[in-house]
Amino acid sequence: MDNRRIPRRDFLKGAGALGLAGLAWPLAACGPLGGAPRATATTPPAVRSGSTPIKHVIVDVQENRSFDHYYGFAPFADTFGVPAGYSQPDGRGGVAVPHHLTSRSTTDIDHTWTAMHRAFDGGKMDGFYETNGSTALGYYGPADLPFYYGLFESSTLCVNYFCSILGPTYPNRFYLAAGTSGGVTTNGVWGYGVLDYPIILDLLDGAGVTWKVYNIGLDSVSGGESDNVFVFWKKWARDKRTTALKSDYLQDLLEGRLPQVSFIVPSFSMGWDEHPPADISVGMGIQQELITALQRSTAWAGAAYILTYDEAGGFFDHVPPPRLDSYGLGVRVPTWVISPFARRAHLEPALYEHGSVLKFIEAVFGLPTLASINHKFDSSTPGGPENEAAGGQALGPPAPPRDGSNAIGSLLECFTF
């Protein structure tokens, strides 16, 4: 069942109440790259902050797909794909193995904090089948995702990009906006102006960097359906720049007025964001339209289009995420870097999460980090039902913005300048 359809927030409130008693997450079990195949990350270009040839950064965040679910069996995945003989316990003394999905639409499966920790199983990554059944072990291939697979020839695929927490959509999207969710681990916090601490829009506005949020279909914010979390922050709740549409994006490209930073938010309720039960070919088709329009525009010469996913949606992945703090990282997700300057046909093994997108924007436009101006969560976070890491206490573990962390890359490793 989808975390957002009862409406999507109510399901998680019930699930969150189950707690996480007995769930251990030892740092030692994960290793420096979460147990990923050992590889040397590309050395990032030696550039001064604000001195790259990138003039336009476009960030599109789709929904609920894991790396192995999309690219684990890709011919270009190399050692970062699903290992030979991979299986999961089936709960009956046997094993279950990944299988190719015959439909481009599947049921939604549980991806709450509790469910994802069960799948994670202390770093063993062996609980996906027992948590969500055979759908969790389904995968797609080149015939299902032809445009995405075709990106490899000219783009970089990030093979160690993890979502920010082992949990659902909203907290992961909060990390993309702010480098932290402020301790929120559920989809139970939403609405116009309900949050009030610095996000990337504050940095952009403060530096005079132009930006827009393009909505590919408008969903209800007050009803808890919209993935445009930027309007959840008090300062930006009614800013007109957060309500641009797909037609505005296409027109801005035609007229040469694409802002310096763009965030693209495809509709959840219309099935355009690839969130199950959406037909994946529909969301992919929209991405093809948006990316092709960019490549045909004057903005392309200085553009970087980052295509990622907010979280893995309960689908399997074999690489255990490293633990950066009490909240994450979460399961590995597919992430493409598409640009004239992207390393072509390249698998980039640097460790990334959603804070890496912020680090990239900050580096490109010479901005300070959110970690340097937001100290609200340096020592603790608000507890309560929306912070399952707090274990029912009044205060939860700290969660400072991760764009100040040296543990994660900045995506500059994916470029040649």
Phi, psi and chi 1 to 4 in degrees:
 res  aa     phi    psi   chi1   chi2   chi3   chi4
   1 MET       -  140.5  179.3  172.7  -70.1      -
   2 ASP   -70.0  139.1 -177.7    2.1      -      -
   3 ASN   -65.7   -5.6  -65.4    4.8      -      -
   4 ARG  -124.5   12.0  -63.1  179.2  -72.3 -172.3
   5 ARG  -108.5   12.9  -64.5 -160.2 -171.5  -82.1
   6 ILE  -112.4    1.1  -47.7 -177.3      -      -
   7 PRO   -68.2 -178.5   28.6  -34.8      -      -
   8 ARG   -62.9  -20.7   78.7  172.7  178.5  172.0
   9 ARG   -82.1  -33.2  -48.0  -55.6  163.5 -157.0
  10 ASP   -64.6  -35.5  -66.3  -13.4      -      -
  11 PHE   -57.5  -43.0  173.2   81.0      -      -
  12 LEU   -71.0  -30.2  -80.7  166.2      -      -
  13 LYS   -63.0  -40.1  -70.7 -177.8  178.2  179.2
  14 GLY   -68.3  -44.1      -      -      -      -
  15 ALA   -66.1  -37.2      -      -      -      -
  16 GLY   -64.7  -29.1      -      -      -      -
  17 ALA   -67.3  -15.3      -      -      -      -
  18 LEU   -67.5  -24.9  -64.9  175.3      -      -
  19 GLY    76.0 -177.4      -      -      -      -
  20 LEU  -133.8   38.1  -76.2  172.4      -      -
  21 ALA   -58.2  130.2      -      -      -      -
  22 GLY    83.5    1.9      -      -      -      -
  23 LEU   -87.6  112.3  -74.0  176.2      -      -
  24 ALA   -99.1  149.4      -      -      -      -
  25 TRP  -140.7   71.1 -165.1    1.3      -      -
  26 PRO   -70.2  134.4   26.2  -33.2      -      -
  27 LEU   -60.7  -38.6  176.6   60.9      -      -
  28 ALA   -63.1  -25.1      -      -      -      -
  29 ALA   -71.1  -19.3      -      -      -      -
  30 CYS   -92.9  -35.6  -60.7      -      -      -
  31 GLY    79.1  171.5      -      -      -      -
  32 PRO   -66.6  -26.6   23.3  -33.6      -      -
  33 LEU  -124.8   37.8  -89.9 -178.7      -      -
  34 GLY    63.6   24.9      -      -      -      -
  35 GLY    79.9   10.0      -      -      -      -
  36 ALA   -67.4  158.4      -      -      -      -
  37 PRO   -52.9  134.1  -24.3   32.9      -      -
  38 ARG   -69.7  127.0  -67.4  -66.2 -175.1  -98.7
  39 ALA  -152.9  157.6      -      -      -      -
  40 THR   -94.4  122.1  -57.9      -      -      -
  41 ALA   -66.6  147.8      -      -      -      -
  42 THR   -63.1  136.4  -55.3      -      -      -
  43 THR   -68.4  126.4  -58.6      -      -      -
  44 PRO   -64.9  151.1   21.6  -31.2      -      -
  45 PRO   -57.8  142.6  -21.2   31.8      -      -
  46 ALA   -80.5   85.9      -      -      -      -
  47 VAL  -124.1  147.9  -63.7      -      -      -
  48 ARG   -75.9  147.5  -71.9 -176.6  -62.4  104.6
  49 SER   -55.5  128.1 -176.4      -      -      -
  50 GLY    84.8    7.1      -      -      -      -
  51 SER  -111.8    9.2   68.6      -      -      -
  52 THR   -75.8  164.6   77.4      -      -      -
  53 PRO   -80.0    2.3   26.7  -33.3      -      -
  54 ILE   -73.6  123.9  -60.3  -64.1      -      -
  55 LYS  -110.3  -21.2  -54.0  -58.7  179.8 -173.6
  56 HIS  -136.3  124.6  -56.8  -81.1      -      -
  57 VAL  -112.1  123.7  175.9      -      -      -
  58 ILE  -117.6  125.1  -56.0   96.3      -      -
  59 VAL  -118.6  116.6 -178.7      -      -      -
  60 ASP  -114.3  125.6 -172.2  -64.8      -      -
  61 VAL  -116.2  108.6 -174.7      -      -      -
  62 GLN   -84.2 -167.4  -60.2  -69.0   91.6      -
  63 GLU  -132.1  139.4  -71.5 -149.1   74.8      -
  64 ASN    61.2   52.2  -65.5   44.3      -      -
  65 ARG  -138.7  139.6  -55.7  -69.4  172.3  174.1
  66 SER   -96.7  163.7   74.3      -      -      -
  67 PHE   -61.2  -51.6 -175.4   93.6      -      -
  68 ASP   -64.5  -32.4  -80.0  -13.6      -      -
  69 HIS   -63.3  -34.3  168.9   63.7      -      -
  70 TYR  -100.0  -41.5  -96.5   16.9      -      -
  71 TYR  -127.9    9.0  -57.4  116.2      -      -
  72 GLY   -62.7  -25.4      -      -      -      -
  73 PHE  -115.9   17.7  -67.9   91.1      -      -
  74 ALA   -66.9  143.0      -      -      -      -
  75 PRO   -62.6  -21.2   18.8  -30.6      -      -
  76 PHE   -97.4    1.6   46.9   72.0      -      -
  77 ALA   -71.7  -21.6      -      -      -      -
  78 ASP    55.8 -140.2 -162.5   44.3      -      -
  79 THR   -75.0   -3.5   57.4      -      -      -
  80 PHE   -88.8   -6.3  -62.1   96.7      -      -
  81 GLY   -85.0 -172.5      -      -      -      -
  82 VAL   -67.0  127.6  177.3      -      -      -
  83 PRO   -65.9  152.4  -16.1   28.7      -      -
  84 ALA   -60.0  138.3      -      -      -      -
  85 GLY    77.2   11.9      -      -      -      -
  86 TYR   -63.6  138.2  174.9   83.9      -      -
  87 SER  -154.0  170.5   66.1      -      -      -
  88 GLN  -128.1  147.0  -65.5  -98.2  -65.3      -
  89 PRO   -60.5  139.1  -20.1   31.7      -      -
  90 ASP   -96.2    2.6   67.1    0.7      -      -
  91 GLY    81.5   -0.1      -      -      -      -
  92 ARG  -124.7   18.6  -60.0 -176.7  -62.8  -85.4
  93 GLY    91.3   -3.1      -      -      -      -
  94 GLY  -112.6 -161.3      -      -      -      -
  95 VAL  -132.6  156.8  -62.6      -      -      -
  96 ALA  -120.1  145.3      -      -      -      -
  97 VAL  -120.7  156.1  -62.4      -      -      -
  98 PRO   -59.1  150.3  -23.8   34.9      -      -
  99 HIS  -141.0  145.8   57.0   96.3      -      -
 100 HIS   -72.7  128.3 -179.9 -109.9      -      -
 101 LEU   -76.9  133.0  -68.6  164.4      -      -
 102 THR   -91.4   -9.2   58.0      -      -      -
 103 SER  -120.2  142.3  171.7      -      -      -
 104 ARG   -82.7    5.1  -67.8 -176.8  176.3   88.9
 105 SER  -130.4  132.1  175.5      -      -      -
 106 THR  -127.9  168.0   70.7      -      -      -
 107 THR   -67.8  155.0   57.0      -      -      -
 108 ASP   -77.1  145.8 -166.7   17.2      -      -
 109 ILE  -125.1  164.2   54.9  179.4      -      -
 110 ASP   -67.6  127.6 -166.0   -7.1      -      -
 111 HIS  -137.8   34.5   42.3  -79.1      -      -
 112 THR   -70.6  170.7   59.5      -      -      -
 113 TRP   -54.6  -46.6  170.7  -88.4      -      -
 114 THR   -64.0  -47.4  -59.1      -      -      -
 115 ALA   -62.9  -42.4      -      -      -      -
 116 MET   -70.5  -31.1  -64.5  -43.9  -59.4      -
 117 HIS   -70.4  -32.4  -80.5   77.9      -      -
 118 ARG   -65.6  -43.3  -72.5  173.4  179.3  159.4
 119 ALA   -65.3  -39.7      -      -      -      -
 120 PHE   -63.8  -41.4  172.3   75.2      -      -
 121 ASP    49.8   54.8 -167.8   16.6      -      -
 122 GLY    63.3   22.6      -      -      -      -
 123 GLY   102.0   -5.3      -      -      -      -
 124 LYS   -75.3  -24.3  -63.9  177.7 -176.7  177.3
 125 MET    57.2   35.8  -56.3  -58.9  -76.5      -
 126 ASP  -118.1   16.6   63.6   -1.2      -      -
 127 GLY  -108.9   12.0      -      -      -      -
 128 PHE   -66.7  -45.2  -69.8   92.8      -      -
 129 TYR   -67.8  -45.9 -176.8   88.1      -      -
 130 GLU   -67.7  -24.9  -69.5 -173.0   77.3      -
 131 THR   -81.6  -41.3  -60.2      -      -      -
 132 ASN  -132.3    6.4  -83.6  -48.0      -      -
 133 GLY    75.8 -165.2      -      -      -      -
 134 SER   -66.4  -28.2   62.1      -      -      -
 135 THR   -57.8  -35.4  -59.4      -      -      -
 136 ALA   -63.9  -23.3      -      -      -      -
 137 LEU   -99.7   10.7  -65.7 -170.3      -      -
 138 GLY   -79.0  149.7      -      -      -      -
 139 TYR  -141.9  163.0   68.2   87.1      -      -
 140 TYR  -115.7  164.7  -69.2  108.8      -      -
 141 GLY  -135.3 -168.3      -      -      -      -
 142 PRO   -62.6  -31.9   18.8  -30.9      -      -
 143 ALA   -70.1  -24.8      -      -      -      -
 144 ASP   -87.4  -31.8  -49.6  -59.5      -      -
 145 LEU  -128.1   57.1  -61.5  165.9      -      -
 146 PRO   -61.9  -41.3   21.1  -33.1      -      -
 147 PHE   -65.5  -44.7  175.0   70.4      -      -
 148 TYR   -62.8  -45.6  -73.2  163.4      -      -
 149 TYR   -64.0  -31.5  -85.7   61.1      -      -
 150 GLY   -70.6  -15.4      -      -      -      -
 151 LEU   -66.7  -25.5  -71.4  172.7      -      -
 152 PHE   -59.2  -35.4 -174.2   64.7      -      -
 153 GLU   -58.1  -32.7 -178.4  179.3  -10.0      -
 154 SER  -119.9    4.2   60.7      -      -      -
 155 SER  -132.8  177.1  -53.3      -      -      -
 156 THR  -109.3  132.9  -70.9      -      -      -
 157 LEU  -104.7  122.1  178.5   61.5      -      -
 158 CYS   -83.3  118.0  -57.7      -      -      -
 159 VAL  -100.3   -0.5  -68.2      -      -      -
 160 ASN  -133.2   46.0  -84.5  -48.2      -      -
 161 TYR   -99.5  117.1 -171.1  117.2      -      -
 162 PHE  -109.0  147.0  -62.3   82.6      -      -
 163 CYS   -68.1  171.2   66.1      -      -      -
 164 SER   -82.2  -33.8  -67.1      -      -      -
 165 ILE  -137.7  158.5   78.3  163.2      -      -
 166 LEU   -80.0   75.6  -77.3  166.9      -      -
 167 GLY  -168.7 -166.9      -      -      -      -
 168 PRO   -85.8 -164.4   32.7  -36.0      -      -
 169 THR   -62.3  -59.7  -74.4      -      -      -
 170 TYR   -60.0  -48.1  -82.7  173.8      -      -
 171 PRO   -60.2  -34.8   14.0  -26.5      -      -
 172 ASN   -67.2  -38.4  -85.0  -68.8      -      -
 173 ARG   -71.9  -28.9  -72.3 -178.4  178.7  -97.1
 174 PHE   -62.9  -39.2  -65.5  168.0      -      -
 175 TYR   -62.6  -37.1  -90.2   90.2      -      -
 176 LEU   -66.6  -34.6 -179.7   76.2      -      -
 177 ALA   -81.8  -36.1      -      -      -      -
 178 ALA  -127.2   -7.5      -      -      -      -
 179 GLY    80.2   -1.6      -      -      -      -
 180 THR  -159.4  155.4  177.6      -      -      -
 181 SER  -100.8    4.4   69.7      -      -      -
 182 GLY    64.2   23.8      -      -      -      -
 183 GLY    94.6   -6.2      -      -      -      -
 184 VAL   -72.7  130.2  173.2      -      -      -
 185 THR  -121.9   -0.4   62.7      -      -      -
 186 THR  -118.4  174.9   77.4      -      -      -
 187 ASN   -91.4   24.6  -83.7  -11.8      -      -
 188 GLY   -90.8    3.6      -      -      -      -
 189 VAL  -120.4  114.2  176.5      -      -      -
 190 TRP  -160.3  165.3   78.6   90.4      -      -
 191 GLY   124.1  162.5      -      -      -      -
 192 TYR   -64.2  124.8  -72.5  104.5      -      -
 193 GLY    67.5   27.7      -      -      -      -
 194 VAL   -87.3  -10.4  -62.6      -      -      -
 195 LEU  -121.0  153.4  -60.8  172.3      -      -
 196 ASP  -153.1   77.6 -169.1   15.1      -      -
 197 TYR  -152.7  165.1   50.3   86.6      -      -
 198 PRO   -63.5  141.4  -22.8   34.2      -      -
 199 ILE  -130.3  179.3   63.2  173.9      -      -
 200 ILE   -59.3  -30.5 -172.4   62.8      -      -
 201 LEU   -64.4  -32.7  -58.2 -173.1      -      -
 202 ASP   -63.7  -43.2  -66.9  -83.7      -      -
 203 LEU   -64.7  -43.0  -62.3 -177.3      -      -
 204 LEU   -64.0  -48.1  -64.7  173.2      -      -
 205 ASP   -63.6  -40.0 -118.9   35.1      -      -
 206 GLY   -63.5  -28.4      -      -      -      -
 207 ALA   -98.4    1.6      -      -      -      -
 208 GLY    72.6   24.2      -      -      -      -
 209 VAL   -87.0  126.3  177.4      -      -      -
 210 THR   -73.9  148.1   58.6      -      -      -
 211 TRP  -156.3  159.4   60.8  -91.0      -      -
 212 LYS  -150.6  155.5  -82.0 -174.6 -175.1  178.4
 213 VAL  -112.0  114.0 -179.2      -      -      -
 214 TYR   -95.3  119.9  -65.5   97.6      -      -
 215 ASN   -97.1  117.9  -59.2  -93.5      -      -
 216 ILE   -89.3   76.0  -46.3  -57.1      -      -
 217 GLY    96.4  133.1      -      -      -      -
 218 LEU   -98.0  124.5  -71.4  169.8      -      -
 219 ASP  -103.7  166.4  -67.7  -24.1      -      -
 220 SER   -75.0  121.4  170.7      -      -      -
 221 VAL   -77.6  -48.3  174.0      -      -      -
 222 SER   -67.5  -23.6   57.4      -      -      -
 223 GLY   -88.9    0.1      -      -      -      -
 224 GLY    76.3   26.3      -      -      -      -
 225 GLU  -104.8  -21.3  -62.9  -66.6  -52.9      -
 226 SER   -82.8  139.6  176.2      -      -      -
 227 ASP   -94.2    4.7  -75.1  -29.7      -      -
 228 ASN   -81.5   78.9 -176.9   -1.9      -      -
 229 VAL   -73.5  -12.3  -61.4      -      -      -
 230 PHE   -58.6  -32.7  -63.0  104.3      -      -
 231 VAL   -78.4   -4.3  -60.5      -      -      -
 232 PHE   -72.5  -17.5  -65.7    7.3      -      -
 233 TRP   -88.9  135.9  -90.3  -93.3      -      -
 234 LYS   -53.3  -44.2 -177.7  177.9  179.9 -179.7
 235 LYS   -67.5  -26.6 -175.8  175.4  179.1  179.9
 236 TRP  -113.0    7.2  -50.1  108.4      -      -
 237 ALA   -59.2  -33.6      -      -      -      -
 238 ARG  -123.6   20.0  -58.1  -65.3  175.3 -179.3
 239 ASP   -75.1  127.5 -166.7  -62.9      -      -
 240 LYS   -63.2  -22.9  -68.4 -177.7  179.0  179.8
 241 ARG   -69.1  -13.9  -70.3  171.1  -69.1 -180.0
 242 THR   -88.1   -3.4   66.8      -      -      -
 243 THR  -119.1   23.9   56.9      -      -      -
 244 ALA   -66.0  156.5      -      -      -      -
 245 LEU  -115.7  174.6  -57.6  173.8      -      -
 246 LYS   -58.7  -40.7  174.3 -175.6  170.0 -175.5
 247 SER   -62.6  -33.7   57.4      -      -      -
 248 ASP   -67.3  -41.7  -63.3  -45.1      -      -
 249 TYR   -59.3  -48.9  171.5   80.3      -      -
 250 LEU   -64.9  -39.9  -63.2  174.3      -      -
 251 GLN   -69.4  -39.3 -165.1   64.8   29.9      -
 252 ASP   -62.4  -36.9  -74.1  -12.1      -      -
 253 LEU   -65.6  -45.1  -73.3  175.1      -      -
 254 LEU   -61.7  -37.8  -77.9  173.4      -      -
 255 GLU   -95.5    5.3  -62.0 -178.3    5.9      -
 256 GLY    68.5   33.4      -      -      -      -
 257 ARG  -125.5   27.8   61.5 -175.4 -173.0 -158.5
 258 LEU   -60.6  131.6 -172.2   73.2      -      -
 259 PRO   -66.4  171.4   23.3  -32.6      -      -
 260 GLN   -68.7  -34.0  -69.1  165.5  -76.1      -
 261 VAL  -129.9  129.7  176.1      -      -      -
 262 SER  -127.5  136.4  -56.3      -      -      -
 263 PHE  -113.4  131.4  -67.6   96.2      -      -
 264 ILE  -111.4  129.6  -63.7  178.0      -      -
 265 VAL  -125.0   93.2 -174.2      -      -      -
 266 PRO   -68.7  149.3  -22.5   36.1      -      -
 267 SER   -67.9  132.6  169.4      -      -      -
 268 PHE   -76.6  -48.5  159.6   74.3      -      -
 269 SER   -67.6  -25.8   64.4      -      -      -
 270 MET   -91.2   -2.2  -61.9  176.1 -171.8      -
 271 GLY    75.7   27.2      -      -      -      -
 272 TRP   -98.1    1.0  -65.5  -14.6      -      -
 273 ASP  -108.2    6.1   60.1   -3.4      -      -
 274 GLU    74.5    6.4  -60.9  169.3   50.5      -
 275 HIS   -71.4  123.5 -173.2  -59.0      -      -
 276 PRO   -52.7  140.5  -25.8   35.6      -      -
 277 PRO   -91.5   26.0   33.9  -37.1      -      -
 278 ALA   -59.6  146.7      -      -      -      -
 279 ASP   -73.3  116.8 -178.5  -30.5      -      -
 280 ILE   -61.4  -26.3   59.0  169.5      -      -
 281 SER   -69.6  -24.7   67.1      -      -      -
 282 VAL   -71.2  -50.9  173.7      -      -      -
 283 GLY   -61.4  -40.6      -      -      -      -
 284 MET   -62.4  -39.5  177.1  179.9   61.2      -
 285 GLY   -63.0  -38.3      -      -      -      -
 286 ILE   -66.1  -41.9  -69.2  172.3      -      -
 287 GLN   -61.4  -40.2  -69.4  -54.5  -54.9      -
 288 GLN   -60.7  -42.2 -177.9  172.3    5.6      -
 289 GLU   -64.2  -45.8  179.2 -175.8    6.5      -
 290 LEU   -67.1  -43.4  -60.9  177.0      -      -
 291 ILE   -70.3  -42.0  -67.2  167.8      -      -
 292 THR   -63.1  -41.4  -59.1      -      -      -
 293 ALA   -61.6  -39.7      -      -      -      -
 294 LEU   -63.1  -45.3  173.5   64.5      -      -
 295 GLN   -65.3  -24.3  -68.2  170.8  -30.7      -
 296 ARG   -91.4   -0.7  -68.0  173.9  176.4  171.9
 297 SER  -100.6  169.0   74.3      -      -      -
 298 THR   -69.9  -20.9   56.5      -      -      -
 299 ALA   -70.0  -23.3      -      -      -      -
 300 TRP   -58.4  -34.3  173.1 -116.3      -      -
 301 ALA   -59.5  -24.0      -      -      -      -
 302 GLY  -127.5   31.9      -      -      -      -
 303 ALA  -107.7  153.1      -      -      -      -
 304 ALA  -135.6  117.1      -      -      -      -
 305 TYR  -106.0  117.7 -168.3  105.3      -      -
 306 ILE  -105.5  119.3  -58.5  165.5      -      -
 307 LEU  -113.8  113.7  172.2   59.9      -      -
 308 THR  -137.0 -172.8 -171.7      -      -      -
 309 TYR  -133.2  139.0  -67.5   73.9      -      -
 310 ASP   -64.7  -38.3   54.6   14.5      -      -
 311 GLU  -161.8  177.9   39.6   99.6   -3.4      -
 312 ALA   -90.7   -7.7      -      -      -      -
 313 GLY    69.6   13.3      -      -      -      -
 314 GLY    93.1   -4.6      -      -      -      -
 315 PHE   -78.0  153.5  -67.4  105.8      -      -
 316 PHE   -72.6  152.1   81.2  106.0      -      -
 317 ASP  -152.8  144.4 -165.8   81.3      -      -
 318 HIS   -93.2   -9.7   76.5  -78.0      -      -
 319 VAL   -95.3  116.5  178.6      -      -      -
 320 PRO   -69.1  131.8   19.7  -27.1      -      -
 321 PRO   -72.2  144.5   25.0  -33.1      -      -
 322 PRO   -70.6  154.2   26.8  -33.7      -      -
 323 ARG   -96.4  113.4 -175.3 -176.8 -173.0 -173.3
 324 LEU   -92.0  -29.9  -64.4 -169.8      -      -
 325 ASP  -162.3 -166.9   52.8   39.6      -      -
 326 SER   -70.3   -8.9  -62.5      -      -      -
 327 TYR  -107.6  -19.2  -62.1   93.8      -      -
 328 GLY  -176.2  178.1      -      -      -      -
 329 LEU   -92.5  172.6  -59.2  175.9      -      -
 330 GLY  -102.6 -164.8      -      -      -      -
 331 VAL   -69.9  147.8  174.1      -      -      -
 332 ARG   -62.5  138.0 -158.5  169.1   50.9  142.3
 333 VAL  -127.4  155.6  -66.8      -      -      -
 334 PRO   -69.7  138.1  -12.1   26.8      -      -
 335 THR  -147.2  123.9  -58.0      -      -      -
 336 TRP  -107.8  141.8  -69.2  100.8      -      -
 337 VAL  -113.3  115.2  173.1      -      -      -
 338 ILE  -118.4  117.1  -54.9  158.1      -      -
 339 SER  -169.3  154.4  169.8      -      -      -
 340 PRO   -60.7  -20.9  -17.2   27.6      -      -
 341 PHE  -101.1    0.6  -54.1  103.6      -      -
 342 ALA   -68.4  146.3      -      -      -      -
 343 ARG   -66.6  121.7  -63.6 -178.9 -177.8  -86.6
 344 ARG   -76.8  139.4  -62.1  169.9   62.5   89.4
 345 ALA    49.4   45.8      -      -      -      -
 346 HIS  -117.7  136.0  176.4   64.8      -      -
 347 LEU  -101.7  112.6  -58.9  175.2      -      -
 348 GLU   -97.2  116.7  177.7   51.0   54.2      -
 349 PRO   -90.9    4.0   33.5  -35.5      -      -
 350 ALA   -59.7  150.1      -      -      -      -
 351 LEU   -78.4  122.2  176.6   62.8      -      -
 352 TYR  -129.2  157.1  -61.9  131.6      -      -
 353 GLU  -151.1 -174.3   60.6  102.7   43.3      -
 354 HIS   -61.3  -27.5  -65.7  -35.9      -      -
 355 GLY   -63.0  -21.3      -      -      -      -
 356 SER   -65.8  -33.2  -63.3      -      -      -
 357 VAL   -63.4  -41.8  174.6      -      -      -
 358 LEU   -63.7  -43.5  -60.0  177.1      -      -
 359 LYS   -60.2  -37.5  -67.3 -176.4   78.4  165.4
 360 PHE   -65.4  -48.7  178.6   64.6      -      -
 361 ILE   -60.3  -42.7  -66.6  171.2      -      -
 362 GLU   -62.4  -40.7  -69.2  158.4    2.6      -
 363 ALA   -68.4  -42.9      -      -      -      -
 364 VAL   -63.8  -39.4  167.5      -      -      -
 365 PHE  -109.0   11.5  -63.6  105.9      -      -
 366 GLY    65.0   41.9      -      -      -      -
 367 LEU   -97.2  156.6  -52.1  176.4      -      -
 368 PRO   -71.8  169.4   28.1  -35.0      -      -
 369 THR   -84.6  153.9   63.9      -      -      -
 370 LEU   -65.7  -30.9  -73.3  163.3      -      -
 371 ALA   -61.9  -25.5      -      -      -      -
 372 SER   -81.6  -15.5   70.1      -      -      -
 373 ILE  -120.4  -10.9   63.5  170.9      -      -
 374 ASN  -116.9  103.6  177.5   15.5      -      -
 375 HIS  -110.5   15.0  -60.1  -72.8      -      -
 376 LYS   -62.9  -30.6 -173.8  173.3 -176.2  177.8
 377 PHE  -115.6   20.1  -50.9  112.8      -      -
 378 ASP   -65.7  -35.2  -76.2   -0.3      -      -
 379 SER  -109.5  -22.8   58.2      -      -      -
 380 SER  -166.8  172.2   65.3      -      -      -
 381 THR  -132.5  158.7   51.0      -      -      -
 382 PRO   -62.9  137.0  -21.1   32.9      -      -
 383 GLY   -85.2 -148.2      -      -      -      -
 384 GLY    95.2 -177.4      -      -      -      -
 385 PRO   -65.7  -22.1   23.3  -34.2      -      -
 386 GLU   -85.7   -5.8  -50.1  -55.9  -17.8      -
 387 ASN  -119.8   88.0 -174.2  -15.8      -      -
 388 GLU   -71.1  -18.2  -69.0  151.5  -60.9      -
 389 ALA   -72.3  -14.9      -      -      -      -
 390 ALA   -80.2  -14.4      -      -      -      -
 391 GLY    60.1   33.4      -      -      -      -
 392 GLY    86.1   -0.1      -      -      -      -
 393 GLN   -83.8  164.4  -59.6  -59.5  -53.0      -
 394 ALA   -68.9  -29.5      -      -      -      -
 395 LEU  -124.9  143.3  -65.0  176.7      -      -
 396 GLY  -106.8  179.4      -      -      -      -
 397 PRO   -63.9  157.5  -18.0   30.2      -      -
 398 PRO   -65.1  156.6   22.4  -32.0      -      -
 399 ALA  -152.5   66.2      -      -      -      -
 400 PRO   -65.9  154.7   24.5  -33.4      -      -
 401 PRO   -54.9  132.6  -27.3   36.7      -      -
 402 ARG   -80.5   -5.8  -68.1 -154.3 -169.6  116.6
 403 ASP   -69.8   -7.7   61.7  -18.0      -      -
 404 GLY   -94.1    3.0      -      -      -      -
 405 SER   -90.0  132.9  172.0      -      -      -
 406 ASN   -79.7   -6.0  -68.3  -32.7      -      -
 407 ALA   -73.1  -22.4      -      -      -      -
 408 ILE  -112.9  151.1   59.5  173.0      -      -
 409 GLY   -79.2  176.8      -      -      -      -
 410 SER  -112.8    5.3   65.3      -      -      -
 411 LEU    74.2   -9.0  -62.8  178.1      -      -
 412 LEU   -62.4  -22.5  -75.9  171.2      -      -
 413 GLU   -61.7  -17.8  -61.8   84.7   -2.8      -
 414 CYS   -88.7    1.6  -58.1      -      -      -
 415 PHE  -120.6  156.6  -65.3   85.4      -      -
 416 THR  -122.4  119.9   55.1      -      -      -
 417 PHE  -114.8      -  -61.0  129.9      -      -
